[in-house]
């Protein structure tokens, strides 16, 4: 089955640039069309799904689609508006749901995936319900350093509090074949009719549960999911089959069996339950607090400082994606992007055998063993798995409509920590790179004319931001040598001379990496090198509604003077040792040799 290739309508790509970067050897069967979704390498060149724009470009630029598509694959930002793809202008979510709904089932066959947990019952065989993902969620696929107890953290599915779970349910039903017994001139036959099959589906996330909608059997919708830590998502489906047994009596007349009576002898009801589960995190419930400090000078906004406070593990910290300035003055995009690739290339289709019963077996139908299933490998619809990946190691600042082009905003610093030990894995044929993901603790933005208006997480849900406005005050840091090994630091406000107490100073060339000032704004440090450097990164004082600017100072210790006396004494000591060796050891060794 040819894989549908997605083309982002909003994407504009320089064809000359594409041609210049298309250096890999490709064939018509290795086509990637500009999108973060891995295509089927057996799909051929250009399927009908691709919009005509690409074909027009192909004709104008005299470049093959295979070459053009190999130029690059693309991440798309987690919080960008949904792309419109394909001739029907569907969103990626709509496309995934349509592919899921294209899985059709019949009474006698079942289609299952490599990791489907199949189960057999009396009437229902090869039954399974399989979680393919969520319409709004994404897989992490990141290796964690947390340890063996968090092995599942790399397989976590990150979901919002409101979403849709993609869960195909399939099964085969064995309809008992007709059986007859003959006694003298009378024949009794049992016929089985499947009068009804109902499916009750439930979804559980942690301790919460939701009922399924029979009109949308391939998806389950939930809302207001609430769990503050990793938990289990479980989908369960109970298939209830109603079987009516009819008994028909025949007598022989002139060599033929003629029916004389037909009655419904009994109605049998059988239930069979299947389930699947996956580890998930409801990201909206995760912890993250964001505080924005607007530092004003006489000319307006001098800088913005965003502080992100929360746990420093992927399965506990809410992941922010974009921070937008007021009045369309640009936005900051975090490292996260989404890459989608085909989840399954093939599946197994099984055909159930018939069930034979006799008149005395109707009460014990459950004891009849399931026959072997006839199986074949078939193509599977293109269900895309969305994977969270880190595009870069720090956020980027993109200008908006109303910015100062001559002096645009700049992201001057980003303090961060590592979220995982490895980058997200990508398909080996993908022309993309993923980096080790990092979380931010502090971002500093200069030349910003507007403050941050909103911050959104990877699912587009807003994250509350608290804002405070302060005036900038210059801090001064001075250093003084106390003796050959120690120096004193003094941190104070430059304009007033007031001491800045309980502030942390970072040190280089000292015995410790940092030190805290006392009530007088001073601290004493011990040197390890001739040069000792101290730095103050800046601090907001909410009580004073002020911000103390960064400051730095360095001091140089004098090297120790050359001591000729100690040098002579060391030489003298060595000389004396040699003389003692000659006088005492050599004669003793000679005498020992003579006695042998």
C-alpha positions as CSV (number, residue, x, y, z in Angstrom):
1,X,0.0,0.0,0.0
2,X,1.4,3.3,-1.0
3,X,2.1,5.6,1.9
4,X,0.4,9.0,1.6
5,X,2.9,11.8,1.7
6,X,2.1,15.0,3.4
7,X,2.9,18.3,2.0
8,X,2.8,21.4,4.2
9,X,0.9,24.1,2.3
10,X,2.5,26.9,4.3
11,X,6.0,25.7,3.6
12,X,8.1,27.8,1.2
13,X,11.4,26.4,0.1
14,X,14.0,27.9,-2.2
15,X,14.3,25.5,-5.1
16,X,17.9,26.6,-5.8
17,X,18.8,25.9,-2.2
18,X,17.0,22.5,-2.5
19,X,18.9,21.6,-5.6
20,X,22.2,22.7,-4.0
21,X,21.7,20.5,-0.9
22,X,20.3,17.5,-2.8
23,X,23.6,15.6,-3.0
24,X,22.5,12.2,-1.8
25,X,21.9,9.4,-4.4
26,X,18.2,8.8,-4.6
27,X,15.8,6.9,-6.7
28,X,12.1,7.4,-7.4
29,X,11.3,5.0,-4.7
30,X,13.0,7.0,-1.9
31,X,10.9,10.1,-1.9
32,X,10.6,12.3,1.1
33,X,8.3,15.3,0.5
34,X,9.4,18.1,2.8
35,X,7.6,17.0,5.8
36,X,8.5,15.5,9.2
37,X,6.7,12.3,8.3
38,X,8.7,9.4,7.0
39,X,7.2,8.1,3.8
40,X,7.0,4.5,2.6
41,X,10.1,3.8,0.5
42,X,8.0,1.5,-1.7
43,X,5.5,4.2,-2.6
44,X,6.9,5.2,-5.9
45,X,7.6,8.8,-7.0
46,X,4.7,11.2,-6.6
47,X,1.4,9.8,-5.3
48,X,-1.9,11.5,-6.1
49,X,-2.1,12.9,-2.5
50,X,0.7,15.4,-3.2
51,X,-0.6,18.9,-4.0
52,X,0.0,20.1,-7.6
53,X,2.2,22.9,-6.4
54,X,5.1,20.5,-6.1
55,X,4.6,19.1,-9.6
56,X,4.6,22.7,-11.0
57,X,7.8,23.4,-9.2
58,X,9.3,20.2,-10.5
59,X,8.5,21.2,-14.1
60,X,9.7,24.8,-13.8
61,X,13.0,24.0,-12.1
62,X,13.8,20.8,-14.1
63,X,14.5,18.8,-11.0
64,X,13.1,15.4,-10.1
65,X,10.7,15.1,-7.2
66,X,13.1,12.5,-5.7
67,X,16.0,14.9,-5.7
68,X,13.8,17.8,-4.5
69,X,12.3,15.8,-1.6
70,X,15.7,14.6,-0.5
71,X,16.8,18.1,0.2
72,X,15.6,18.0,3.7
73,X,13.0,16.7,6.1
74,X,11.4,19.2,8.5
75,X,10.4,19.4,12.1
76,X,7.3,21.4,12.8
77,X,6.9,23.4,16.1
78,X,4.7,21.7,18.6
79,X,2.5,24.7,19.1
80,X,2.2,25.9,15.5
81,X,-1.3,26.0,14.0
82,X,-2.2,22.7,12.4
83,X,-0.8,22.3,8.9
84,X,-3.3,21.9,6.1
85,X,-2.3,18.8,4.1
86,X,-3.4,16.9,1.1
87,X,-6.0,17.7,-1.5
88,X,-8.8,17.7,1.1
89,X,-6.8,20.3,3.2
90,X,-6.9,18.2,6.3
91,X,-5.1,18.9,9.5
92,X,-2.5,16.3,10.6
93,X,-4.9,15.2,13.3
94,X,-7.8,14.8,10.8
95,X,-5.6,12.8,8.5
96,X,-4.5,10.4,11.3
97,X,-8.1,9.8,12.3
98,X,-9.1,9.2,8.7
99,X,-6.4,6.6,8.3
100,X,-7.5,5.0,11.5
101,X,-11.1,4.8,10.4
102,X,-10.1,3.2,7.1
103,X,-9.4,0.0,9.0
104,X,-12.5,-2.0,8.1
105,X,-13.5,-5.2,9.7
106,X,-15.8,-8.1,8.8
107,X,-17.5,-10.7,10.9
108,X,-15.0,-13.4,9.9
109,X,-11.6,-11.7,9.8
110,X,-9.4,-9.7,12.2
111,X,-6.5,-7.4,11.4
112,X,-3.9,-7.1,14.1
113,X,-0.5,-5.3,14.6
114,X,2.9,-6.7,15.7
115,X,2.3,-5.6,19.3
116,X,-1.4,-6.4,19.6
117,X,-2.3,-8.6,22.5
118,X,-4.7,-11.1,20.9
119,X,-7.2,-13.1,22.9
120,X,-9.6,-15.9,22.0
121,X,-13.1,-16.6,23.4
122,X,-15.9,-19.0,22.6
123,X,-17.3,-17.1,19.6
124,X,-14.8,-14.2,19.4
125,X,-11.3,-14.9,18.3
126,X,-8.1,-12.9,17.6
127,X,-9.7,-10.1,19.5
128,X,-7.6,-7.1,20.4
129,X,-7.8,-3.4,21.2
130,X,-4.5,-1.5,20.5
131,X,-3.4,2.0,21.5
132,X,-1.8,3.6,18.5
133,X,-1.3,6.9,20.2
134,X,-3.4,10.0,20.7
135,X,-4.5,12.6,18.3
136,X,-3.0,15.4,20.3
137,X,-0.3,13.5,22.2
138,X,3.3,12.6,21.3
139,X,5.8,9.9,22.2
140,X,9.0,10.9,24.0
141,X,11.5,8.2,22.9
142,X,14.2,9.8,25.0
143,X,16.7,7.9,27.0
144,X,16.7,9.1,30.6
145,X,19.6,9.1,33.1
146,X,17.1,8.6,36.0
147,X,18.0,4.9,36.4
148,X,16.5,1.4,36.0
149,X,13.4,2.4,38.0
150,X,12.4,4.8,35.2
151,X,13.0,2.6,32.2
152,X,9.5,3.4,31.0
153,X,10.2,7.1,31.0
154,X,11.7,6.9,27.5
155,X,8.5,5.4,26.2
156,X,6.1,7.9,27.8
157,X,3.3,9.3,25.9
158,X,2.8,13.0,26.7
159,X,-0.9,13.9,26.5
160,X,-3.0,17.0,27.3
161,X,-5.9,17.0,29.7
162,X,-8.4,16.9,26.9
163,X,-7.7,14.6,23.9
164,X,-8.6,11.6,21.7
165,X,-7.0,8.2,21.9
166,X,-6.5,6.3,18.7
167,X,-7.6,2.7,19.5
168,X,-8.5,0.2,16.7
169,X,-10.6,-2.7,17.9
170,X,-10.9,-5.8,15.8
171,X,-12.0,-9.4,16.2
172,X,-13.3,-12.3,14.3
173,X,-16.6,-14.2,15.1
174,X,-17.0,-17.9,14.7
175,X,-20.6,-18.7,13.7
176,X,-21.4,-22.3,14.6
177,X,-22.2,-24.4,11.6
178,X,-25.3,-26.4,11.2
179,X,-25.3,-29.9,12.9
180,X,-27.9,-32.6,12.4
181,X,-28.6,-36.0,14.0
182,X,-30.8,-38.7,12.6
183,X,-32.9,-41.3,14.5
184,X,-34.9,-43.7,12.5
185,X,-37.2,-41.6,10.3
186,X,-36.6,-38.3,12.2
187,X,-33.8,-35.8,11.8
188,X,-33.1,-33.0,14.2
189,X,-30.9,-30.0,13.1
190,X,-29.5,-27.2,15.1
191,X,-28.9,-23.8,13.4
192,X,-27.1,-20.9,15.1
193,X,-27.8,-17.3,14.4
194,X,-25.8,-14.4,15.6
195,X,-28.5,-11.9,16.4
196,X,-26.4,-9.1,18.0
197,X,-22.9,-8.0,19.0
198,X,-22.3,-5.0,21.2
199,X,-19.0,-3.4,22.3
200,X,-18.6,-1.5,25.5
201,X,-15.3,0.5,25.5
202,X,-13.8,2.3,28.4
203,X,-10.7,4.4,28.8
204,X,-8.8,4.9,32.0
205,X,-6.1,7.4,32.9
206,X,-4.9,6.7,36.4
207,X,-8.0,6.5,38.6
208,X,-10.3,8.3,36.0
209,X,-12.4,6.6,33.4
210,X,-14.5,7.5,30.4
211,X,-17.0,5.5,28.4
212,X,-16.6,5.0,24.6
213,X,-18.9,6.2,21.9
214,X,-20.3,3.3,19.8
215,X,-20.5,5.7,16.8
216,X,-16.7,6.3,16.8
217,X,-15.3,2.8,17.5
218,X,-11.8,3.7,16.4
219,X,-11.3,6.5,19.0
220,X,-12.0,7.4,22.6
221,X,-12.4,10.9,23.7
222,X,-11.6,12.1,27.2
223,X,-11.6,15.4,29.1
224,X,-10.3,16.9,32.3
225,X,-7.7,14.2,32.8
226,X,-6.0,15.0,36.1
227,X,-2.9,13.2,37.3
228,X,0.2,14.9,38.7
229,X,2.7,12.1,37.9
230,X,3.3,9.4,35.3
231,X,0.5,6.9,35.2
232,X,-1.1,4.2,33.0
233,X,-3.5,4.7,30.2
234,X,-5.7,1.6,29.7
235,X,-8.2,0.9,27.0
236,X,-10.7,-1.9,27.5
237,X,-13.3,-3.3,25.2
238,X,-16.0,-5.9,26.1
239,X,-17.6,-7.7,23.1
240,X,-21.0,-9.2,23.9
241,X,-22.4,-11.7,21.4
242,X,-25.9,-13.0,21.4
243,X,-26.4,-16.4,19.8
244,X,-29.9,-17.9,19.1
245,X,-30.1,-21.7,18.7
246,X,-32.9,-23.0,16.5
247,X,-34.0,-26.6,16.5
248,X,-35.7,-27.9,13.4
249,X,-37.4,-31.3,13.2
250,X,-37.7,-33.2,9.9
251,X,-39.5,-36.4,8.9
252,X,-38.8,-38.4,5.8
253,X,-41.6,-38.3,3.1
254,X,-41.0,-40.1,-0.1
255,X,-37.3,-40.0,0.4
256,X,-37.1,-36.3,1.3
257,X,-36.7,-34.6,4.6
258,X,-39.6,-32.3,5.3
259,X,-39.5,-29.8,8.2
260,X,-42.3,-30.2,10.7
261,X,-41.4,-27.9,13.5
262,X,-38.9,-25.1,14.2
263,X,-38.4,-23.6,17.6
264,X,-35.9,-21.3,19.3
265,X,-34.5,-23.6,21.9
266,X,-32.3,-21.1,23.7
267,X,-30.5,-17.8,23.5
268,X,-26.9,-17.8,24.5
269,X,-24.9,-14.7,25.5
270,X,-21.1,-14.6,25.7
271,X,-18.8,-11.7,26.6
272,X,-15.1,-11.4,25.8
273,X,-12.9,-8.6,27.1
274,X,-9.6,-7.3,25.6
275,X,-7.4,-4.4,26.8
276,X,-4.2,-2.6,26.1
277,X,-2.2,-0.1,28.1
278,X,0.6,2.5,27.8
279,X,2.5,4.7,30.2
280,X,1.4,8.4,30.0
281,X,1.9,11.8,31.5
282,X,-0.8,14.4,31.5
283,X,1.4,17.3,30.7
284,X,-1.1,20.1,31.6
285,X,-1.0,18.8,35.2
286,X,2.8,18.9,35.4
287,X,4.6,21.5,37.5
288,X,6.1,24.7,36.0
289,X,6.0,28.2,37.3
290,X,7.1,31.1,35.1
291,X,8.0,34.6,36.5
292,X,8.7,37.5,34.2
293,X,10.7,40.4,35.5
294,X,10.5,43.6,33.4
295,X,13.6,45.7,34.1
296,X,13.0,49.3,33.3
297,X,15.5,52.1,32.8
298,X,15.0,55.7,31.9
299,X,14.5,54.7,28.2
300,X,11.8,52.1,28.8
301,X,12.3,48.4,29.0
302,X,15.9,47.5,29.5
303,X,15.6,43.7,29.6
304,X,13.3,40.9,30.4
305,X,14.2,38.0,32.6
306,X,12.1,34.8,32.4
307,X,12.6,32.4,35.3
308,X,11.3,28.8,35.0
309,X,10.9,26.9,38.2
310,X,9.9,23.3,38.4
311,X,11.2,19.7,38.6
312,X,14.2,18.9,36.4
313,X,13.0,15.6,35.0
314,X,11.1,15.0,31.8
315,X,8.2,13.1,33.4
316,X,7.6,15.8,36.1
317,X,8.2,19.1,34.4
318,X,5.7,20.7,32.1
319,X,7.4,21.5,28.7
320,X,6.9,25.0,27.4
321,X,7.1,25.6,23.7
322,X,6.5,29.2,22.8
323,X,6.5,32.6,24.6
324,X,4.8,35.4,22.6
325,X,5.4,39.1,23.0
326,X,2.6,41.6,23.2
327,X,1.5,43.5,20.1
328,X,2.9,40.9,17.7
329,X,6.4,41.8,18.6
330,X,7.8,38.3,18.0
331,X,8.0,35.1,20.0
332,X,10.5,32.8,21.6
333,X,10.4,29.2,20.4
334,X,11.8,26.5,22.6
335,X,13.8,23.5,21.5
336,X,10.9,21.2,21.0
337,X,9.5,20.0,17.7
338,X,7.4,17.1,16.5
339,X,8.5,14.6,13.9
340,X,6.0,12.0,12.6
341,X,6.8,8.7,10.9
342,X,4.9,5.7,9.8
343,X,4.1,3.6,12.8
344,X,3.4,0.2,11.1
345,X,4.2,-1.0,7.6
346,X,2.2,-4.2,7.7
347,X,-0.3,-6.1,9.8
348,X,-1.6,-9.7,10.0
349,X,-5.0,-10.6,8.8
350,X,-6.6,-13.8,10.2
351,X,-9.7,-15.6,9.2
352,X,-11.6,-17.5,11.9
353,X,-12.7,-21.1,11.3
354,X,-16.2,-22.4,11.8
355,X,-17.5,-23.8,15.2
356,X,-19.2,-27.2,15.2
357,X,-21.7,-28.0,17.9
358,X,-24.0,-30.9,18.6
359,X,-27.4,-30.9,20.4
360,X,-25.8,-31.7,23.8
361,X,-23.1,-29.0,23.5
362,X,-25.1,-25.9,23.6
363,X,-24.8,-25.5,27.3
364,X,-21.1,-26.0,27.3
365,X,-20.2,-24.0,24.2
366,X,-17.3,-22.3,26.1
367,X,-15.4,-25.6,26.3
368,X,-15.1,-25.8,22.5
369,X,-11.4,-25.0,21.6
370,X,-10.7,-22.3,19.0
371,X,-9.5,-23.7,15.7
372,X,-6.3,-22.5,14.0
373,X,-6.5,-19.1,12.3
374,X,-5.6,-18.7,8.7
375,X,-3.1,-15.8,8.5
376,X,-1.6,-13.6,5.9
377,X,0.5,-10.4,5.9
378,X,-1.2,-7.3,4.5
379,X,-0.3,-3.6,4.2
380,X,-1.5,-1.4,7.1
381,X,-3.0,2.1,6.8
382,X,-0.5,5.0,7.3
383,X,-1.0,5.7,10.9
384,X,1.6,8.3,11.9
385,X,3.3,8.3,15.2
386,X,4.2,11.7,16.5
387,X,7.6,11.9,18.3
388,X,8.9,14.7,20.5
389,X,12.4,15.7,19.5
390,X,14.8,18.5,20.3
391,X,15.7,20.5,17.3
392,X,18.4,22.6,18.9
393,X,20.1,23.0,22.3
394,X,18.6,26.4,23.2
395,X,15.5,28.5,22.4
396,X,15.5,31.0,19.5
397,X,13.9,34.4,19.2
398,X,11.8,35.1,16.1
399,X,10.9,38.7,15.2
400,X,7.3,39.6,14.7
401,X,5.4,42.3,12.7
402,X,6.1,45.2,15.0
403,X,9.7,45.1,15.9
404,X,12.6,47.4,15.6
405,X,14.5,46.0,12.6
406,X,17.6,48.1,13.3
407,X,17.8,46.9,16.9
408,X,15.7,43.7,17.2
409,X,15.2,41.8,20.5
410,X,18.0,39.4,21.4
411,X,18.2,36.3,23.6
412,X,21.4,37.1,25.4
413,X,21.5,34.2,27.9
414,X,19.9,30.9,28.5
415,X,20.7,28.9,31.7
416,X,19.7,25.3,31.3
417,X,20.0,21.7,32.4
418,X,19.9,18.3,30.7
419,X,16.5,16.5,30.3
420,X,17.9,13.2,28.9
421,X,21.2,11.5,28.2
422,X,20.5,11.0,24.5
423,X,18.7,12.7,21.7
424,X,15.4,11.3,20.3
425,X,16.0,8.5,17.8
426,X,15.0,9.2,14.2
427,X,14.8,6.8,11.2
428,X,18.2,6.1,9.7
429,X,17.1,7.5,6.3
430,X,15.9,10.8,7.7
431,X,17.9,13.9,6.8
432,X,17.3,15.5,10.2
433,X,19.2,15.9,13.4
434,X,18.0,15.8,17.0
435,X,20.0,17.0,20.0
436,X,20.1,16.2,23.6
437,X,17.0,18.1,25.1
438,X,17.6,20.7,27.7
439,X,15.3,22.6,30.0
440,X,15.6,26.3,30.8
441,X,15.9,27.9,34.2
442,X,16.5,31.5,33.2
443,X,16.2,33.4,29.9
444,X,17.4,37.0,29.5
445,X,16.1,39.1,26.6
446,X,17.4,42.5,25.7
447,X,16.1,45.2,23.3
448,X,12.6,44.0,23.9
449,X,10.0,46.8,23.4
450,X,7.1,44.7,24.7
451,X,6.9,42.1,27.5
452,X,5.9,38.5,27.1
453,X,2.1,38.2,26.9
454,X,1.7,34.4,27.1
455,X,3.6,31.1,27.3
456,X,2.1,27.9,25.9
457,X,3.1,24.3,26.4
458,X,3.8,21.6,23.8
459,X,0.1,21.0,23.3
460,X,-0.8,24.7,22.9
461,X,-2.3,25.1,26.4
462,X,-1.4,28.3,28.2
463,X,1.0,28.3,31.1
464,X,0.3,31.1,33.7
465,X,3.0,33.8,33.9
466,X,3.4,36.2,36.8
467,X,5.0,39.5,36.0
468,X,6.7,42.1,38.1
469,X,8.2,45.4,37.0
470,X,11.4,46.8,38.6
471,X,13.8,49.6,38.1
472,X,17.4,48.8,37.2
473,X,20.1,49.6,39.8
474,X,23.8,49.3,39.2
475,X,25.6,46.9,41.5
476,X,29.3,47.2,42.2
477,X,31.7,44.4,43.1
478,X,35.1,45.1,44.7
479,X,37.9,42.8,45.8
480,X,40.8,43.4,48.2
481,X,43.7,41.1,49.1
482,X,43.9,40.3,52.8
483,X,47.1,38.2,52.8
484,X,49.0,35.8,50.6
485,X,46.1,33.3,50.5
486,X,42.8,35.2,51.1
487,X,40.8,38.0,49.5
488,X,37.7,39.9,50.6
489,X,34.8,40.6,48.3
490,X,32.4,43.5,48.8
491,X,29.0,43.8,46.9
492,X,27.0,47.0,47.1
493,X,24.7,49.3,45.2
494,X,26.8,51.8,43.3
495,X,24.6,54.8,43.8
496,X,23.9,54.5,47.5
497,X,26.7,52.3,48.7
498,X,24.1,50.0,50.5
499,X,25.4,46.5,51.0
500,X,23.8,43.7,49.1
501,X,23.5,40.8,51.6
502,X,22.7,37.2,51.0
503,X,23.7,37.3,47.4
504,X,25.5,34.5,45.6
505,X,28.8,35.2,43.8
506,X,30.3,32.7,41.4
507,X,34.1,32.2,41.8
508,X,36.9,31.1,39.5
509,X,40.4,30.4,40.8
510,X,39.2,30.1,44.4
511,X,38.9,27.1,46.8
512,X,35.1,27.0,46.4
513,X,32.9,27.5,43.3
514,X,30.6,30.1,44.9
515,X,30.1,32.1,48.1
516,X,27.3,34.1,49.7
517,X,27.7,37.6,51.0
518,X,27.0,38.4,54.7
519,X,24.9,41.3,56.2
520,X,27.7,43.8,55.2
521,X,27.7,42.5,51.6
522,X,31.2,41.0,52.1
523,X,32.7,37.5,51.8
524,X,36.2,36.1,52.3
525,X,37.5,33.5,49.9
526,X,40.7,31.4,49.7
527,X,42.7,31.5,46.5
528,X,43.8,28.5,44.5
529,X,45.4,30.4,41.6
530,X,47.2,33.7,41.2
531,X,44.0,35.1,39.6
532,X,40.6,35.0,41.3
533,X,37.5,36.2,39.5
534,X,34.1,36.8,41.1
535,X,30.9,37.5,39.3
536,X,27.4,38.5,40.3
537,X,24.7,37.5,37.8
538,X,22.1,40.1,38.9
539,X,19.2,39.8,41.3
540,X,15.7,41.1,41.6
541,X,14.6,42.6,44.9
542,X,10.8,42.6,45.0
543,X,10.7,44.5,48.3
544,X,12.7,47.4,46.8
545,X,11.1,47.0,43.4
546,X,14.5,47.0,42.0
547,X,16.9,44.9,39.9
548,X,20.6,44.9,40.7
549,X,22.6,44.6,37.5
550,X,25.4,42.0,37.0
551,X,28.8,42.9,38.2
552,X,32.3,41.3,38.0
553,X,35.7,41.8,39.5
554,X,39.1,40.2,39.3
555,X,42.2,40.3,41.5
556,X,45.8,39.1,41.0
557,X,47.9,37.7,43.8
558,X,51.7,38.3,43.7
559,X,53.7,35.1,43.0
560,X,56.0,33.9,45.8
561,X,59.5,35.5,45.8
562,X,62.5,33.4,44.7
563,X,64.3,32.2,47.9
564,X,68.0,31.6,47.2
565,X,68.6,30.4,50.7
566,X,66.1,27.6,50.5
567,X,67.6,26.6,47.1
568,X,71.1,26.4,48.6
569,X,69.8,24.5,51.6
570,X,68.2,22.0,49.3
571,X,71.4,21.6,47.3
572,X,73.4,21.3,50.6
573,X,71.0,18.6,51.8
574,X,71.4,16.6,48.7
575,X,75.3,16.9,48.8
576,X,75.4,15.8,52.4
577,X,73.3,12.7,51.6
578,X,75.7,11.7,48.8
579,X,78.7,12.0,51.1
580,X,77.0,9.9,53.8
581,X,76.2,7.2,51.2
582,X,79.9,7.1,50.0
583,X,81.3,6.9,53.6
584,X,78.9,4.4,55.1
585,X,77.3,2.2,52.5
586,X,80.1,1.5,50.0
587,X,82.7,0.1,52.6
588,X,80.0,-2.0,54.2
589,X,79.0,-3.5,50.9
590,X,82.7,-4.2,50.1
591,X,83.2,-6.1,53.4
592,X,80.1,-8.2,52.7
593,X,81.4,-9.2,49.3
594,X,84.8,-10.2,50.7
595,X,83.3,-12.6,53.3
596,X,81.5,-14.6,50.6
